[in-house]
Amino acid sequence: MPIQKIKRGYHRTKHILYKETLIDFKEHFWSFLGSFVGIGTLAYLQSRSLEQSDVVYLIGSFGASSVLVYGIIQSPLAQPRNLVGGHFVSAIIGVTVAKFAPNVLWIAAPLAVSASIVLMQITKTLHPPGGATALIAVVGSAKVKALGYWYVLCPVLAGSLILLATALIFNNMTSNRYYPNHKKYHQLRKRIVKSIKS
């Protein structure tokens, strides 16, 4: 009996690894198109309509978010609550830390990232690019620092909502991709637990 379970587990693992290494051109196409339009929209807003403003729409953490919300849409870390909530929570932490320790970089930078991780965990909005959002508030350009708490609303909240709207459109264009992915995640989790028990 144990040998059969090991063989079955081996075959399942082999099948999963095989499927993960296949090149799916349709998947890559939609990932490319969604991220291109999402980041392109932010870049357009920055370069055209807000050219003379201090608002900086293109922050580095949005590039990392694009990898999650367009490239691995099934990940729990890529879901809307995590995308918007993670950036929002991290931006508040980053700006707050920047205000209380503006000239002590060796304390402000790690404190902003670490506190944002913990608060994202507490609020169940863990989104890895959120750590970068908090860090940008501390080490960003003079324009970013001058925004103060406006940084939370614009570019962070506005930008993450634009990325979310684009993800909702492009991640639902075909029948084999859908976003948000909570139902699928729970179904997959149940299947994994069931296969482990058997």
QUIZISUL-V190592 format. One record per pair of residues at least 4 apart in sequence whose C-alpha atoms are under 6 Angstrom apart, sorted by the first residue. I is the first residue (numbers start at 1). GAP is how many residues later the second one is. D is the distance in whole Angstrom. If there is no record, write none. Layout:
BEGIN
<<I/GAP/D> <I/GAP/D>>
END
This chain:
BEGIN
<<25/4/6> <30/4/6> <31/39/5> <31/40/5> <32/4/6> <34/136/5> <35/4/6> <35/31/6> <36/4/6> <37/4/6> <38/125/5> <38/128/6> <40/4/6> <42/15/6> <44/4/6> <45/4/5> <46/4/5> <46/5/6> <46/11/6> <47/4/5> <54/89/6> <57/98/5> <61/68/5> <61/71/5> <61/72/6> <64/65/6> <65/64/6> <66/4/6> <67/4/5> <68/4/5> <68/10/5> <69/4/5> <69/9/5> <73/5/6> <74/107/6> <77/5/6> <77/50/5> <79/101/6> <81/4/5> <82/4/5> <82/43/4> <82/44/6> <82/45/5> <84/76/6> <85/4/6> <85/40/5> <86/34/6> <86/39/5> <86/40/6> <86/41/5> <86/44/5> <87/4/6> <87/43/5> <90/4/6> <90/26/5> <90/40/5> <90/44/5> <91/42/6> <91/43/5> <91/61/5> <93/23/6> <94/18/5> <94/40/4> <94/43/5> <95/42/5> <97/4/6> <97/15/6> <98/4/5> <98/40/5> <101/7/6> <104/4/6> <105/4/6> <107/4/6> <108/4/6> <109/26/6> <110/4/6> <111/4/6> <112/22/6> <113/18/5> <113/21/6> <116/4/6> <120/4/6> <120/5/5> <120/6/5> <121/5/6> <132/4/6> <136/4/5> <140/4/6> <142/4/6> <147/4/5> <150/4/6> <151/4/6> <152/4/5> <153/4/5> <154/4/5> <155/4/5> <167/4/5> <171/6/6> <171/7/6> <171/8/6> <172/5/6> <172/6/5>>
END
